[in-house]
Amino acid sequence: MFKIAVIIPTYNRVTLLERAIESVLAQTLAADEVIIVDDGSTDNTASFIKQHYPQLTYLYQHNKGVSAARNRGIKTASSDWICLIDSDDSWQPDKLEKQTKALSENRDYLICHTNETWYRNGEVLHQAEKHRKRGGYIFQYCLPLCAISPSSVMIKKRLFDSVGLFDEKLPACEDYDMWLRICCKYPVLFLDEALINKYGGHADQLSRKHWGMDRFRITALKKCIESNDLNEIDQQAAITVMLKKISIFLKGSEKHGNSNLSNDFKALSKQYA
């Protein structure tokens, strides 16, 4: 029997939050817990939840970032399976049912993710080959960019005991960091069905907030390389990708005049070249 907790981190997204919540409540297989973690919203998120969804667990914390919000939800959950959904995404009605069925038929897996549909301005976006989702041992496919959408995953809670929680020091690419840590150790079950909807284009997306997103991926790669969790082949693949990202980043950072960060990455490049 699967006991499922759904965790919804949110920050000043009351206009988008209802869509995410309703997609969770409309599941053909109901979740056992729905936990909303408000990461310090200054809009009317609290009153909205209290008025419209008093049956859900609502947690408020001072603004610490999405990693801290997810981590608090994970720690609070009593269920043995964790599902995440970002507050600007939504699910297809049978997501939980299909993932539960797949995991019950493949009990060696501790994590399952699905395909996705991307929307921008109401139109479906074609996904490039580099964004194609996969299953199995996918560590090397996780190196170039984030290969798993947080909103699509269903994770055995005890897996976090092995790999740790989301890195609260990373302001972005924290999901990339998590999938590296998981996928270097565990195979991933993949359902090639678009069971989640992602909506791009709004102003508060992290990709718009932070320049040079690869600097956070470089940090995550360095952590992974130094973790002693990689076999020789994966280690070399991670180093190769990290060095490539550093080279590209250094060219871009010249425009921003960030010499301190550039010097750190130059030193890192020399260390592994």
N, C-alpha and C positions, 0 to 999 in steps of 0.2 A: 504493500500500500504506500502510495506517495503522499506525503504531507508537504504542501507547497506554500512558500511565502513569496509574495511579490513586493519588491522594494522600489519606490518611486522617489528619487531625489528631485528636489525642485528649488528654484530660486527666482523669484519675481516673474513667474510665468503663469499667473492665474488665468490669463486669457487662453492659454494652451492646455493647461492641466486637465480640464474637464474631458477633453478628447482622449487623453491617455487613461484616465480613471475609468471612463465609460467602456473603453475597449477591454479593460481588465474585468470589469463587472459583467460584461456580456459574454464571457467565456463559456463554452459548452461544458467545460470541466472547471468548476469553481475553485479558486485558490482558498487555502485555509486561513491565510493571513494576507492582508494588504496594508503595507506600512508606508506612509508618506513621511519623508524626512525633509522638513522645511529648513533650508540652509540659510536662515536669516533674512527671509523675504521682508521687504518694506512695503509691498502692495497689500491687498486684502486677502492674501492666500489663507491666513488663519481663519478669518470669519467665513470665507467661502466654504472651506472644508467643514467647519462646525455647523453651518447652516444646511449644506447639501449632502454631506457624507459623514454624519456623526458616527456611523457604524464602523468606520475605518480607524486604524491606529494612526494618530497624528503626533509627530515628534518635531519639536522646534529646537534649533541650536543657532548660536551666533555663527555668522558666515565663516566657514572654514574650507569651502570648496567641495566639489562633487565627490571626491574620494572619501572625505570625512563623512559626508552624508550617506554614501553607500555603506561605509564601514559601520556606521551606527545602526543602520537598518539590519545589516547582517548579524551584528552582535545581539540585537533585540529579538530577532526572529527565533521562534522555537521549532520551526519546521525543519525537516532534514533536507529539503531541496530549496534552492534560492533562485528566483527569477528577478531580473532587473528590467526596468523600463524607464527610459528617460522621459521627462515630462513633456517633451515636444514630439514624441513618437506615439504610435498606436499599434495595436495587435489585430490580427485577423481573429475571428471568434473561436476558431478551433486550434489555436496555437498550443495551449496547454494540453489539450486532449491528445494532439498528435505527438507532441514531444514525450508525454508520459507513456504513450503506447510504444514509441520507438525505444525509449530507455528500458521499459519493462521487457522488451524483446532482445535487448543488447545490454545485459546487466554488468558487463565489464567496464562500461563507460561511466565516467563521473561528470561529464560535461557534454551538453548537446547544444548546437546552434542551428539556425535556419537561414534560408535565403531571405532577401528583402526587396522591397520596392521603394525607389527614391522618387520623391516629388519635389518640384520647384515651381512655384506660381501655378499650382494646380495641374501641371503637366508631368507625365512620367518621364524620368531621366534614364537614358540608356547608360548602363554601367560598362566601363571599359574592362578589358580582359584582366588588367591588374587588380581589379576589385572582385574577381570571381571567387566565390566561396568554395571551400573544400573540407573534407573530413579525413580522419586518420591521424598519422603523425605529421603535423603540418608546420612544425617549428620553422623550417626554412622559408615557408610561404609567409610567415608572420614577420620576417625581417624587414622587408621594404616598407610596409605600411600596416595599419591595423586591419587584420584579416577576419576579425569577428566583431559583430555589432553587439554592444552590451545589452541592447534591448531584445536580442534574440536568444540569449543564453538561458539555459537551465543547468544549475550547478549543484552537485552534492555539497552540502554545507561543510562537511569534514574535509573537503579538498583544500579549503582555506587554511586548515591546520597545517597542511604540508607546504603550501606556497606562500602563505601570508595574505594579508588583506591588501586593499588598494593603497598605493604609496601616496600619502597625504602631502609629501613634499613636492610632488609634481603638479603644477597648475594645469597642465594639459597632457595629452597622450598617456594618461594613467591607465587607460584600457589597453593600449599597445604594450605597456610594461607588464600588465597582468597576464596577457595572452602569451608573452614570451616565457614568463615564469611557469605557466601551466603547460604550454605545448612542448617545452623541452623535456617534460616528464611524462605526460599523459596523452593518449590518443583522444581525438575529438569526434563525437558522433555528429554527422551533418545531415539535415533534412533539406533536400533541394526543392523546397517550396517557399514561396515568398509569404511568410507568415507574419511579417512585421512591415510597417510603413514608416518611412523616415521622410521628414519634411525639411528641406533646406531653404536658406535664404533669409532667415530672420537675423536681426542685428546682434543678438547676444550669443551667437555660436562662438565657441572657443577659437575656432580657426580664424575668426575675424578679430578676436581680442588680442591674440598673441602673434607677433611676427616671428618668422623663422621657427616653425613648429618642429623642425628636425632637431633643434637643440635639445628638446625633451626626449626625443627618440634616441639621440646619441647617449644621453644620460642613462636611459633604460638599457641600452645595449651594453654600456660599460658595466652596469650592475650585473647583467646576465653573464657577461664574459668572465667577470671576477667571482662569480658565485660557486664555481666548481661543480655546477650541475650539468654542464654540457659535455657530450662526447667529443672526440677529436674533430670529427667532420663538421659537426654543428658549431663548434668553437671557431674553426677557421672561417666558416660561412658568416658567422656573426661579426668577426673581426673585419672581413672584407667589406661587408655592408656598412659597418661603422666608419671605416676609413673613407669610403665613398661619400657618406653623408657629411662627414667632417669637411671634406674637400669642397663640396657644394655649399655647405653652410658658411665656410670662411669667405668664399667669394661674395656671398650675399651680405655678410655681416659688415663688410667694408663700407657699405652704403649707410649702415646705421651707426658707425663709429663706436662699436662696442669692443674696444681693444682688450679689456680684461677677460671677457668670455672667449674672444678669439685666441688669446694667448694660452688659456687653459686647454682649448681644443687642439691647438698646435702642438702643445706638449703631449697630449694624449695620442695624437697622430704619430709623433715620433716614437712614442713608447711601443706602439704596436706595428709600426711599418716594417 
